[in-house]
Amino acid sequence: KCCEESCGRSYHYPCAAAAGTFQDMKKCTVLCSDHIQQALIRSKDEVHCVVCDSPGDLLDQLFCCTCGQHYHAMCLDITITPLKRAGWQCPECKVCLACK
């Protein structure tokens, strides 16, 4: 559920990523796209992109479902789609499913 008290949006875990929410793995919180700017206050230590060390455009961030780190799609030179967001893994966590 979006942690904004007045918001009623709820998501499955992978659906939250696909919807472009901001997820804070340490606090186990989600902010929907309407309330994503609150992440700058609520999760100020977690909003920075690993590559550029800036919060930048929070709507452009990808959330690694394994380690919980955030990356800007622009920093990784990839195009975001809901399908890419759902279950996305960062370059550090992604491994081949066949050979590991």
Secondary structure, DSSP 8 states (H G I E B T S, - for coil): -BSSTT------HHHHHHTT-EEETTTTEEE-TTSGGGHHHHTTTT-SBTTTSS---GGGEEE-TTT--EEEHHHHT----HHHHTT---TTT---TTT-
